[in-house]
Amino acid sequence: MMVKIIVDNQEIEAEEGTTVLKACLDNGIYVPNLCFLESMTNPPASCRMCLVEIEGEKGPIPSCTIEVREGMVIRTETAPVRRLQRSALRLLLSVHEVDCAACPANKKCELQRLSKFLKVGLKPKGFELLLKEAKRDDEHPFLDYHPNRCIVCGKCVHVCQTTHGRPFLTFAKRGFNTTISTFGEKDATKIPCPTCMACVEICPVAALTVKTDPQ
Amino acid sequence: MDHEFSADEETLKDIASELTRFEIKRSNVIPILQMIQERHAYLAPEAIRMVAEHLGMAACEVYGVATFYNQFRFQPPGKHQIKVCLGTACHVKGGDIILENFERKLGISEGQTTPDREFSIDRVACVGCCALAPVAIVDETVYGKVAPSKVEGLILGFEIEKEKEERRKQRDESN
C-alpha cells in the first residue's frame, strides 16, 4: 500500500514500511546519510546525519529509523537539523586525515560531498584533530585498511556479512579507538576476497583499498 | 599489528577440553573468553580462533567482542608486572609522565608486554596511597614519589638481575 507524506511542503508517495530516509531519497530529496544501506533491516543510525524534523515529534530524529505513516509532515532543512548535522560532520572530520590529493576517494568521497552540502570546511576549527598512529593496516593478504580515513560507518561489515553469511571483517576496540579488523583467517586460499571486494566498493571514503601487490 | 603471543600446546589442549563444557550458542562467547583468561591470563590468537570454531562464529567477530571490553588482554602478563597509578592524585602529580617513561623505556604501550615476556605495563586507578603520588607498583612492591630517574633505575635493576642470573646459569652448566 502506498502512503502519502509531505516533505518540505512537497507531497510524495512511498510504499508502506519504507523508511522516511529511503522515501526522501527515492523522490529526489537529498538527506545527508553515511551509514544507511537499503538492505539493512535494522539500520544502526550511528552517523547522525539523516536527521529530520517530524511534526508531532520532539526534536530532530534519524530518518533511517522511522517508517513512513500516512499524512506525516517532515522537514529536512530546519536550523536545528542543520546544526546537528554540521556538528556530526565536524566530529567526523576531527578524526579524519584530510589529505584529499593523495586519497583514491578524492572527488567521489562522501565527506567531501557532505562538506560541500552542509558548507562545513574540510578542516574545521573547534575540535582537536585526533589521528591514530598507524596509517595503514596491511595484515590482510588482499586488502589494506586506512584507519585515519575510516568513518566507522559499518557498511563494509554489513555487506561482508550479507554476502558471505559470516563476516570476514568486523568492528574491533571501542570509542575513538574503534577500527575495522580482519582478524582471523590467514590462509589466502580460504578467503573469498579476491573475487568479492564488496567492502572496497561500498566504502564511502576509501578506507579499504585493494592491495596493489598481493602476497 | 602488535607482536603476537602464541599459546603453547598445553594451553590449547586445556582450552579445547574446557570448551566442551559450553553449549554452542553465541551468548556464550563472553563466558568462554572469561574462562580462558582466568585459566591462562590472556587471550592468545589461537584461543580466539578456537572459540570461534566452537561457536560457529567468524574469528573476527569473537575478536571484535573481546576487544570491546577492557577486561580482556591479548598479551600475557610479563614476568615483571608494572602498574602505573593514574588516579586523581597521581594524575595531578604527573602520573601520565611516569607511564610514558615506562612505555618509552620498554618500547611498549600500556596493556602490552615486551616480546621477551619480561615486562608488562598496565594503568590502574588509585592504589590507596595518594600521599606518595605519583605511584607505581612493580610486582608486589609499591614505589612512591616516582620520578623519571627512578623509572630508569628500576628497569636497570631488573636487567642487571637478569644478567646475573644468566651468568650464574652459564657457570653452573659449565661446571
HADDOCK unambig.tbl for C-alpha pairs under 7 A between the chains (distance, minus, plus):
assign (segid A and resid 166 and name CA) (segid B and resid 58 and name CA) 6.25 0.50 0.50
assign (segid A and resid 167 and name CA) (segid B and resid 58 and name CA) 6.42 0.50 0.50
assign (segid A and resid 168 and name CA) (segid B and resid 58 and name CA) 6.86 0.50 0.50
assign (segid A and resid 168 and name CA) (segid B and resid 60 and name CA) 6.50 0.50 0.50
assign (segid A and resid 169 and name CA) (segid B and resid 60 and name CA) 6.02 0.50 0.50
assign (segid A and resid 170 and name CA) (segid B and resid 60 and name CA) 6.07 0.50 0.50
assign (segid A and resid 170 and name CA) (segid B and resid 61 and name CA) 6.08 0.50 0.50
assign (segid A and resid 170 and name CA) (segid B and resid 64 and name CA) 6.27 0.50 0.50
assign (segid A and resid 171 and name CA) (segid B and resid 64 and name CA) 5.62 0.50 0.50
assign (segid A and resid 172 and name CA) (segid B and resid 63 and name CA) 6.92 0.50 0.50
assign (segid A and resid 172 and name CA) (segid B and resid 64 and name CA) 4.21 0.50 0.50
assign (segid A and resid 172 and name CA) (segid B and resid 67 and name CA) 5.74 0.50 0.50
assign (segid A and resid 172 and name CA) (segid B and resid 68 and name CA) 6.45 0.50 0.50
assign (segid A and resid 173 and name CA) (segid B and resid 64 and name CA) 6.60 0.50 0.50
assign (segid A and resid 173 and name CA) (segid B and resid 67 and name CA) 4.58 0.50 0.50
assign (segid A and resid 173 and name CA) (segid B and resid 68 and name CA) 4.55 0.50 0.50
assign (segid A and resid 174 and name CA) (segid B and resid 68 and name CA) 5.32 0.50 0.50
assign (segid A and resid 181 and name CA) (segid B and resid 60 and name CA) 6.78 0.50 0.50
assign (segid A and resid 182 and name CA) (segid B and resid 60 and name CA) 6.07 0.50 0.50
assign (segid A and resid 183 and name CA) (segid B and resid 59 and name CA) 6.56 0.50 0.50
assign (segid A and resid 183 and name CA) (segid B and resid 60 and name CA) 4.72 0.50 0.50
assign (segid A and resid 183 and name CA) (segid B and resid 63 and name CA) 6.90 0.50 0.50
assign (segid A and resid 184 and name CA) (segid B and resid 49 and name CA) 6.82 0.50 0.50
assign (segid A and resid 184 and name CA) (segid B and resid 59 and name CA) 4.99 0.50 0.50
assign (segid A and resid 184 and name CA) (segid B and resid 60 and name CA) 5.53 0.50 0.50
